[in-house]
């Protein structure tokens, strides 16, 4: 009797999870399917007929393509700067015990617990009515770095939490200079964490809408272009470009997962070898 | 001669205090300059202080010996990022509050007189009180829904995923690799009046049930409060799911097995072991979902109607369309303060230490 009930519960929760997954994918199926639609009029929202035209001309919408390039440019610059700034903070927080570290931890979380609309509007009030910087590329990049720094610092810190800092001492005991210790020991070991944080920062920048909206001036990023155009027209190229970004990210995710799985398999193999050797 | 050496050593020994102090002074200088809090000749004084501050620490690092350098190192690493946040996060909040207490000279002017204009706040409450209420209500419902959907999914991945765990986790994140706006626009098409969901509901005859539940309105699904809440739930689901997954994944399965060995049934083991251990994840997820949801305006814009606007829509409209910066800033400030208060209360009641 009891066993039956558990089994029923087991199936029920699997069904709920399956429905959850379906909910997550509903709009994605829709976006991909409608990239093959031949829309009637300006709005690609009703299914008409199947076509490959949109995929053959993914860059036909000039304003959309240039906005996408703008977004990539902004993301590249802001990610580069924020990854450096954030990683330095993470290094300080996990490598040293120092006065004020707990307040700095708290301060780092603050931008994440502030709604984007507050961050965006307050930054705009800072830029308003001063004559050093005009609203545009610079203000967007400044804004993106501002919200990326905390994400990078917290991500890198979480990734290097278990780092064995005595390795640095070992290197120095063996006569390595502090600089050489950093480039040969510390940096290679924390690099995966930094790269992961950089990818996250890049994704955040590409997709940011609310903060950018307040600080963009006349610059059109990819999300801003979609927002501005959505009232007048929704061309199928939006779906094509979105699907492309999706497929590209999935490819990156898959390669990193597979290489990670391979690495851990190799580690296990080596550990087994080590055990065998020692038993002898 | 010896006296100076002693003093020098004392400074070197306390280099960490000097480093921390210098960082705070530099941050204050940047906030003062950024918000144009100081004016006239004071500006050059502050710039001078800032330069002396930065140069002074460098001199101390160069001349203070290895001990001073070791003590100064963390502040050197922190400084660039911290000063960036001081200038582009702290200073903006300050200037937001300043503008929220100012009046405009004329409708199209960009100059403001700071005169403790609290009427901006009373106007924000009287004109946009409904939007405030809606923002908090919708965000709260969406947060509860993300737990209802995210928890079972995270549970299945963490405990039943087996070797497909990583793949399942990847599947959960993949939808969020498409742009936020495109996802929301896709929902507006799915829920449209002649779209698939509405037709399916009509075909199955669920329409009357949904109407009774106030989810559908006159045969419409799009442009209803339910659509806005659904959009918020969808868009912020990963922020709930991932922290819950992380805390579930840490649970030692042996604990659950031990409960079974001690004659506990599955649901009791779940209630007494899995739920308490997953609370930190739910806690972090609630913050990460509720905060952005309360300030969002994209979902209300694409999936709602004029009667479902949230405070984000009003701030955006007053700021960017009406150029009414004082009232928009007042609304932003109220949103910020009320969310900070809620977070503090929430942390006090349910707080766990390992949040960040």
Interface residues (C-beta under 8 A of the other chain):
Chain A: X2 X6 X9 X13 X14 X16 X17 X20 X21 X23 X24 X25 X26 X27 X28 X30 X31 X34 X45 X46 X84 X85 X86 X88 X89 X91 X92 X93 X95 X96 X98 X99 X100 X101 X104 X105 X107 X108 X109 X110 X111 X112 X113 X114 X115 X116 X117 X118 X119 X121 X122 X123 X124 X125 X126 X128 X129 X130 X142 X143 X145 X146 X149 X150 X153 X154 X203 X206 X207 X209 X210 X213 X214 X222 X223 X226 X227 X230 X234 X238 X239 X242 X243 X245 X246 X249 X250 X253 X254 X257 X260 X261
Chain B: X16 X17 X19 X20 X34 X35 X36 X71 X73 X74 X75 X77 X78 X80 X81 X82 X84 X85 X88 X89 X91 X92 X93 X95 X96 X98 X99 X110 X111 X112 X149 X150 X152 X153 X155 X156 X157 X160 X166 X167 X170 X171 X172 X173 X174 X175 X177 X178 X179 X180 X181 X182 X183 X185 X186 X187 X189 X190 X192 X194 X234 X237 X265 X266 X267 X287 X288 X291 X292 X294 X295 X296 X297 X298 X302 X312 X315 X316 X319 X320 X325 X328 X329 X332 X333 X335 X336 X339 X340 X343 X355 X356
